[in-house]
């Protein structure tokens, strides 16, 4: 008698090559910067939720002069999916412009900024978050 045992379970996320992630980040910095540009390594979801090592607001850039934002492009690398979190500072208020799951292989995703209308933006903050904190992300503000 032949008995076969099949084991199944959750696969562990494949760790991206650190050199490939750094190369991707360097390429993002060379791209057209628009109004502003930022990139960083991904934050682990648990760290953001618990307020530990990752800043839930991620990276922030302050614009030299308040400007009208037409679009925000979020892209990521080194993982299958990443949650894109973006917020805009207009005057004395902060508006969340998007918190959505992005499939990294699909290329840049345009995040809707229609909620802010014609208001001038003085700062933009963003973070890329995934379960394991793998990979990197980039944002271009136009």
C-alpha positions in Angstrom: 0.0 0.0 0.0 1.3 3.4 -1.0 0.4 6.4 1.2 1.0 9.9 0.1 1.0 12.8 2.4 0.5 16.3 1.0 1.5 19.2 3.2 0.1 22.6 2.5 0.4 25.9 4.1 1.2 29.5 3.6 4.3 30.2 1.6 6.8 32.6 3.2 7.3 35.8 1.3 10.4 35.7 -0.9 13.0 38.2 0.3 14.0 40.5 -2.5 17.6 41.0 -3.4 18.9 44.0 -1.5 21.1 45.2 -4.4 18.2 45.0 -6.8 16.0 47.1 -4.4 18.7 49.7 -4.1 19.2 49.8 -7.8 15.5 50.3 -8.3 15.5 53.1 -5.8 18.4 54.8 -7.6 16.5 54.6 -10.9 13.4 56.2 -9.3 15.5 59.2 -8.1 16.7 59.8 -11.7 13.1 59.9 -13.0 11.3 63.2 -13.7 10.6 64.6 -10.3 7.5 66.7 -11.1 6.7 68.9 -8.1 8.3 66.5 -5.7 9.6 63.0 -5.4 10.4 60.6 -2.5 11.3 56.9 -2.1 12.1 54.7 0.8 12.2 51.1 2.0 8.9 49.5 2.8 7.5 49.6 6.4 6.3 46.4 8.1 2.6 46.5 8.8 3.1 45.4 12.4 5.6 48.2 13.1 3.2 50.9 11.7 0.2 49.5 13.6 2.1 49.3 16.9 4.0 52.6 16.4 7.3 50.8 16.8 10.2 51.3 14.3 8.3 52.7 11.4 6.7 56.1 11.1 3.1 55.6 10.0 3.4 58.8 8.0 6.5 57.5 6.3 8.5 60.1 4.4 7.4 63.8 4.1 8.5 66.5 1.7 7.8 70.2 2.3 7.4 72.1 -0.9 9.3 75.4 -1.3 6.1 77.1 -2.4 2.5 75.7 -2.0 1.5 74.2 -5.3 -1.6 72.6 -6.9 -1.2 68.9 -7.1 -2.6 67.3 -10.2 -1.6 63.7 -9.6 0.4 61.4 -7.3 2.0 58.3 -8.8 2.9 55.5 -6.4 5.1 52.6 -7.5 6.8 49.7 -5.6 9.3 47.0 -6.1 10.5 43.8 -4.5 7.2 42.4 -3.2 3.9 41.3 -4.7 1.7 44.0 -3.1 2.1 47.0 -1.0 -0.3 49.4 0.7 0.2 52.9 -0.5 -0.6 55.6 2.1 -0.5 59.2 1.0 -1.5 62.4 2.8 -1.4 66.1 1.7 -1.0 69.2 3.9 -3.1 72.1 2.7 -2.9 75.1 4.9 -3.5 73.9 8.5 -5.3 70.7 7.6 -4.1 67.3 6.4 -6.0 65.3 3.9 -5.6 61.6 3.2 -5.4 61.2 -0.5 -5.2 57.4 -0.6 -4.6 54.2 1.2 -4.9 51.5 -1.3 -3.3 48.1 -2.1 -1.0 48.3 -5.1 0.3 45.3 -7.1 3.9 46.2 -7.7 4.2 44.3 -11.0 1.5 46.5 -12.5 3.7 49.6 -12.5 2.9 53.1 -11.2 -0.6 53.7 -9.8 -2.2 57.1 -9.9 -3.7 58.0 -6.6 -6.8 60.2 -6.7 -6.4 63.7 -5.3 -9.7 65.1 -6.4 -10.7 65.6 -2.7 -8.4 68.6 -2.4 -9.7 70.4 -5.4 -7.7 73.6 -6.2 -6.2 73.9 -2.7 -2.5 74.6 -2.7 -0.4 71.8 -1.1 2.5 72.7 1.1 3.7 69.2 2.1 3.2 65.6 1.0 3.7 62.5 3.1 3.7 58.9 1.9 4.5 55.4 3.1 4.6 52.0 1.5 3.5 49.2 3.9 3.4 45.4 3.5 3.2 42.5 5.9 6.9 41.8 6.0 8.4 45.2 5.3 10.0 44.0 2.1 10.9 46.0 -1.0 10.8 49.7 -1.6 8.4 52.3 -2.9 8.5 55.7 -4.7 6.1 58.6 -5.2 6.2 61.3 -7.8 4.0 64.3 -7.3 2.9 66.3 -10.3 
